[in-house]
Amino acid sequence: MASAQAASSSNLGLCSSKSAAIFIQNACLQHRYIRSKDKSNIVERPERLRAVNIGLAAAVARLEELFSSADAAKSSPKIKVEDASNGSQASPPSSDPAAAADDLAATMEQLKIGATPGPSIPSSPSLRTNFPVSFIQTQATLDILSHPAVKFIHGDIDADVYLENLVNWVKQSKEKIANGNSEIPEGLSQGDLYLCPESLNAIQGAAATVCEAVDRVITSTRTPASQTPPVQRAFVAIRPPGHHCGEDTPSGFCFVNNVAIGAAHAHLQHGIKRIVIFDIDLHHGNGTQSIVWQINEETYRQTLESEGGGPNQATGPQIYYGSIHDILSYPCEDGKPALVQAASTSIHGSHGQWIENVHLKTYTSEEHFWDVLYKEEYSKLLSTASQFLESTGGEGDDVLVFISCGMDANEHEYPSMSRHNRKVPVSFYHRFARDACAFAEKYARGRVVSVLEGGYSDRALMSGALAHFCGLADVPAGREVDEGWWSVENLVKLETATKKRKGGRPSATGISSSPPTQEPWLDRTLAIFAPLEAAAQQVLGVAPKTTVPVPRSDRTLRERRGKAGSTPSTTPSASPRASAKRASKPVSSASSAKTQPKATIRIKPPSAALSSASTSGADSPSTSPSPSESETESGSGSSTEGEGKGGVTRLTPGAAPVAITASASASAASGNEAKKVPRVVLKLGKASEGVGS
């Protein structure tokens, strides 16, 4: 462990002080499972973002201690609330969590968050503090049917069939469920995918938030004076995740590929030509790899044509994709050759492709993890990325680094989710963030955009977010992050202090009121978390009751007893497409009559091995965490129907939130006929039968 820390310290020398920001999108909470009141088999719930917010609040509280101790003459920054419309400033909130939430709620009412959008209001210079971290609580949105980056990734040459279908599925979801049908078309996984009428708000808000983070990071490094405060590193806390979604293939909880959309936005809007994507989720990002392969293939074709005397044309981006994952877990759990081969591919430059896949292994001790596995195996993600950039021009202003930050490999994840024991210690999320920042400092002007992917137990998400953001943020010279911050003892304290109140009159924050804990970091965490929780609760409501049975998720497995069913995987393949042609080709505005994604697609070698999954079929045998796997209650709840549009609340430690506005989304599509889904009888150890057949 000592050697690992020493190596990390040497990397830190590459990083000058950079500002970091946390982007929070509460529209994500509107994505709900409404087929049934029983959510015991639904492991991916946007409500789990609560645990992420707790971890982020703890990270900021702990980092504040380092800054305040570095200069005792400067007091620890406080969250202030400012009315951006007239520049007036409200009184600082109370350190009491409930009172702080009341203050924020009153201020948000005063600012009329959610009112008709207007022109964006620039951040106030008063947001600058001695502590270079800010919360950006945004309600940005986009229209998936017209946004250039979304169409670049998920559109089609002739018509955006998948995007139009997705809008239709969302629009018709409530009616289909009310009639006893499934809102997810036959042929797609009924256990991993779900929609409700507000899901489009969440999907569009999540993608828009990634694009907003990209805008802030790139603009801050090019014209720092235009951004107050500047943001060189961003953590984007959103759901649903995205890295399993191919061009037109939703799977594994993912409906659009958030990181790929962010990369396309960086290219189309800011001229970024070289993109690095580090994927540290437990599961292989088959959708991202498939999209990256297709983009690189088209860019390579354009380059060859230009070098061969063809007409000069602007080429597309070059993308490196590096993933560390468990080869025995989803989407490779059934051993399908195309999926296993794709998740094992490593190709360094040939045919214009830059892919590195590293398989997680069981570690026997902390020393074994850091001195052997991380040093000799997992760090290949970084070294191969260096080869990619060195061979394509070295460092430059045209480089951007993404992290697909799944936290489900965390040692605190459900045993049923990581049943093959391919885990990482919590400190991995801190260490990898530091190494990625050092990498970005060397090659990409320090730009890093980390986007949340998987993570399903509250403790895994809480500890992972805490450690990861402490790695994204720089600390004062001579100060160090203490890995004891995310010890089990301290995590239990966090869980106890933030446990949701049951029964009685609900508090403003939804957490138990209690006297000061005598531990300043914990009290400060509660004070930071309280306004975040209050804002989140504004979008929560009550889910409707339905009678549709709950299929089990493809994403978690118990050990099977006896011979499992031989039903094929339900995840369809991602289709190849020409990126440059899609960007210039006109798109039909008419909705397609089809309700199914393309099921049979011919793919040329070698990209056949990179399809995001097999063609449509029945659900894979699966289960979800058992009821005995308890966790700190993250809080369930559902949103009321309505649009998640309007202004932006900015929460900065040491400074006030600023209300800005974002464009509203628009979504309308033609209707589709509902199809009956056969009733499912699930038995432990047996594959579900009849779904999607």
BADRENMI-903085 format. One record per residue (C-alpha): x, z negated, y; residue in one letter. Coordinates in steps of 0.2 Angstrom, whole numbers, plus 2048, in hexadecimal, padded with zeros to 3 digits. Example, Ala and Ser with C-alpha at 12.3 -4.5 7.8 and 13.67 -1.06 7.14 Angstrom:
BEGIN
83E7D97EAA8447DC7FBS
This chain:
BEGIN
800800800M80E7FC80CA81580E80AS80481580DA80380B81DQ814810823A810823820A80182182AS80A819838S816827839S80883383AN800829848L80F82D853G80983F854L7F983985DC7F883686FS7E982B875S7D9835873K7C7831877S7BB830869A7A8830869A79982C85DI78B83985DF77A832857I76B83C855Q75B832851N75184284EA75984183DC74E832839L73F83D839Q744846829H73A83C81CR73583C80AY72283C80AI71D8427F9R71B8307F3S71C81E7FAK72981B7ECD73A81F7F2K7448167E4S74B8277DEN74F82E7EFI76182A7F2V763835802E75982C810R75C82F822P75881D825E76981981ER77081F82EL76C80D833R77B807828A786814831V78180D842N7857FC83CI796801837G79A80B847L7947FC851A7A07F1848A7AE7FE84AA7AC7FE85DV7AB7EB85EA7BB7E9854R7C47F685EL7BE7EE86EE7C87DE868E7D87E9867L7D67F0879F7D17DF880S7E07D6878S7EB7E487EA7E77E0890D7DF7CF891A7DD7D28A4A7D07DF8A0K7C07D9899S7B87E188AS7AD7EF88EP79A7EC88FK78C7F888CI7847FC89DK7748068A0V7748138AEE76681D8B4D76E82E8B5A75F8358C0S76482B8CFN7748238CBG76D8128CBS7748058BFQ76A7F88B5A7707E78B1S77B7E68A2P7727E1892P7727D088BS77F7CD87DS7707C7873D76B7D5867P7587D4869A75A7D387CA7667E187DA7597EC873A74B7E787FD7577EC88ED75A7FD886L748800882A7437FC894A75180789BT74C81588FM73A814895E7408148A7Q74A8248A3L73B82B89AK74583188BI73C83F882G735846892A735859896T74685F895P74F8658A5G76186B8A9P76F8608A2S7758528ADI7888508ACP78F8408A7S7938338B5S7A582F8B9P7A081D8B7S7A08208A4L7B381F8A4R7B980F89DT7CA808897N7C3809885F7C381B880P7B381B875V7A1820879S790821870F787831874I77582F86EQ76E84086FT75E84986DQ76685B86DA75D868863T75E87A85FL753888858D75988D847I75089D848L75A8A3858S76A898859H7798A4857P78389884DA775894841V7718A783EK7848AA83CF78489E82DI77289F826H76B8AF82DG76A8C0824D76E8D282AI75C8D882AD7518C882CA7558B582CD74B8B381CV7518A2817Y75089A828L73E8A182AE73A89A819N74188981DL73688882DV72788D823N72B87F815W72C872823V71C87882BK71287881BQ71A868813S70C85C818K6FE867813E70686B802K7098597FEI6F8854803A6F18617F6N6FC85A7E8G70A8677E9N71C8667EDS72286C7FEE7328727F6I7308847EEP7328867DBE74488A7D6G74B87D7E2L74F86B7DDS7408607DFQ74A8517DEG7588547EBD74E85D7F8L73F857802Y73785C812L72A85581EC72285C82EP72F854839E73E85A82ES74186983AL74585D848N75285483DA75A864837I75B86C848Q76085C850G76E859844A77586B846A77386A859A77D859859T78B861850V78C86F85DC78B86386BE79A859864A7A386A862V79F86E874D7A585D87AR7B585D870V7BB86E875I7B686D887T7BF85C889S7CF864883T7CE87388DR7C786C89ET7C885989CP7C18568AEA7B085E8A9S7AC85189CQ7AA83F8A1T7AF837896P7BA84488DP7B784587AV7C584B86FQ7BF84485FR7AD842859A7A383A84BF792842849V78683683FA778842839I76D84582AR76984F820P77A85481AP77F866819G78E86A80EH78486F7FEH77A87C808C78088E806G77A89D810E76889C80AD76988F7FCT76387D800P7698707F4S77085E7F2G766858801F76C86680CC762872815F76E87A822V781878822N78586D831N79886F831V79788282EA78B88483CI797879847G7A5884842A79B894846A79688D857H7A888985BA7AD89B857H79F8A4860L79E89886FQ7B0893872H7BA8A086AG7C189585CI7CA8A0850K7D1894843R7C788683CI7CD878830V7BF86F825I7C485F81BF7B685A80FD7B8849809I7A7846801D7A68417EFL79E8517EAH7A58637ECH79E86C7FCG79987B7F2N78F882800G79C88080DT7A9888802Q79E8977FES79B89A811I7AD898815V7B28A5807W7A58B180EQ7AB8AF820I7BD8B181BN7BA8C0810E7B28C981FE7C08C482BT7CC8CA81FY7C38DB81DR7C38DD830Q7D58D9831T7DA8E6824L7CF8F382CE7D88F083DS7E98F0835E7E590082CG7E290A83CG7CF90683DG7C690384EP7CC8F3856N7BF8E6854Q7BE8D3857A7C08CA847T7B78BB841G7BE8A983FP7CB8A4831Q7C6894829I7CF88881DY7C487D812Y7CC86F809G7C18637FES7C58537F4I7B784F7E8H7B284A7D6D7B28597CBI7A68507BFL79984C7CBS78C8587D4Y78C8677D5P7988687C6C79085A7BBE7898677AFD7998707ADG7938817B3K7A288C7B3P79F8947C4A79D8837CDL7AB87B7C4V7B788A7C8Q7B188A7DAA7B58777DBA7C687A7D4S7CB8897DET7DB8887E8S7E18987F1I7ED8987FFH7EC8A9809G7E88B67FCS7D98C1801H7D88B7811G7D28A7808Q7D989680CW7D188A7FFI7D78797F8E7CE86F7ECN7D485E7E6V7CC8547D8H7CA8417DBL7D18367CDK7CE8247C8T7DB8187D1Y7E18087C8T7E77FF7D8S7E98017EBE7FB8057E8E7F78127DBH7EA81A7E7F7F681B7F6W80781D7EED8018297E1V7F08317E3L7EF8327F6Y8028377F9K8048437EBE7F284A7E8E7E58477F6Y7F184B805S7F285D7FEK7E2860809L7ED85D819L7FD866813S7F487680ET7EA87681EA7FB875827S80188481DQ7F188D822F7F488A835L80788E834E80489E82BS7F68A3838T80089F848G80388D848G7FB881855E7F0888862G7E188686DD7D6890860D7D7882853V7C987584FL7C9868841V7B9863838F7B785582CI7A8855820S7A884381FC79E83E80FG7A082B80BM79982B7F9D7AA82A7F2A7AB8197F9N7AF80B7EEE79F8037F3H7948117EFE78780F7E1Y78E8107D0P78181C7CAS7878287D8M7998277D4S7978247C1R7A782C7BDH7B181F7C7N7B982C7D2R7BA8217E2K7C481D7F1V7C780D7FAP7BF80A80AV7D080C813S7D081E80EF7C482281BY7CF81A828H7DF821822R7D9833820F7D1833831A7E282D838R7EB83B82FD7DE848834A7E0843846C7F3845845A7F085683DF7E585B84BA7F1854858E7FE860851K7F486F84FY7E386E858A7E6865869R7DF856861G7CE85C85DR7C585484FV7B285584BV7AD84A83CS79B84D836V79284182AL78E848819E78A83D809G78A82A807G77B8217FFY77D80F7FES77D80580ED78D7FC80BR79680C807A790814817L793804822M7A480181CS7A981481CG7A281682EA7AC807834L7BC80C82CA7BB81F830H7B781C843F7C5810844C7D081E83EG7C982B84BL7CC81F85AA7DD81C861D7E280A864V7EE802871P80080386DA8067F4863G7F57F185CR7EF7F584BE7DE7F7842V7DC7E9835D7D67EF824E7CF7DE822G7C17E382EW7B87EC81FW7BC7DF812S7AD7DA807V7AC7C9810E7AA7D1821N79E7DE81AL7937D1813V7927C8824K78D7D982CL77F7DB81FE7797CA822T7797CB835A7707DC835T7647D9827K7537E082CK7457D382FR7377D3823K7267CD828G7217C5838G7227CC849R72F7DA849P73D7D7855S7437E5862A7527E9857T74A7E6846G7587D9841I7567C783FS7597BD84FS7667B084DS7727A5857P7837AB85BP78E7AC84BT79E7A4853Q7A67B484EE7A87BF85EP7AA7D0855W79A7CD84BL7907C885BD7977D7864R7927E2855T7807DC857L7807DF869A7867F1867I77B7F4858F76B7EE861A7687FC86DP76C809860L75F801854E752800862A754812866A753817853A74380D851Q73B81785EQ73A826852V73481C842L72281B83CG71881A82CV71982881FA70982E818P70482A806K7048387F9T7028397E6T7108457E2V71C83F7D4P72E83B7D9V73A8477D0P74B83F7CDR75A8457D7S7678507D1D7748467DAR7768367D0T7778337BEL7768257B1R77E8277A0E772832796R76C82C785R76A839778G76B84C77BK76685178DA75A860790G763870792S75A8757A2T76487F7AEP7698797C0S75D87D7CDT7698817DBT7698947E0P77989E7E4S77F8A17F6A77E8B37FAS78D8BC801P78B8C4813R7958CC820A7978C082ES79B8CC83CA78D8D7838K7818C9838R7878C484AA7838D5851S7748DA847K7638D884EP7588CB846V7468CE842S73A8C184AS72D8C383DA72C8B682FS72F8BC81ES7208BA811A72C8B4804K72D8A1801T73C8A27F5Q74E8A47F9P7578B37F1K7588AE7DFA7638BC7D7T7728C17E1I7818CC7DBR7928C57E1I7A28CE7E0K7B18C57D9P7BA8BA7DEP7AC8B37E9S7A18B17DAA7A98A17D5A7A589A7E6L79289B7E5S78A88B7EBS7818897DAA7788927CCS76989D7CET7588947CFS75288A7C0G74B8797BBA7528687C1D7618617B9S75F8517B0P7638437BBS75E8317C1T7618277D1S7688157D4P7608087CAS7557FB7D2P7627EE7CES76F7F77D9E7697ED7E8S7707EF7FAE76E7E880BT75D7EF811E7607FE81CS74F7FE822G74280B81DS735813828G72F82482DS72C82D83DS71B831844T718844846E71F84C856G72D85585EE73E84C85FG743854870K74884F881G75684688AG76683E884V76B82C885T77D828886R783817881L795814886T79E803883P7A37FE894G79780B89CA78581089EA77A81C894P77782C89DV76783689AA76A848899I75F855891T760862884A756872880S746870875A745878864S738885860A73288884FS723892848A72189D839A7148A582ES70C89B820G70F89B80DN7038987FEE7068877F6A70C8877E3K70787A7D7K71586F7D0V7128697BEP7118567BCR72284F7B7V7248417AAV73683A7ACL73E83079EK74F82779FL75C832797G751842796K7518517A1A7428537ACS7378627A6E72C86E7AEG73286C7C0V73787D7C7G7348867B7S
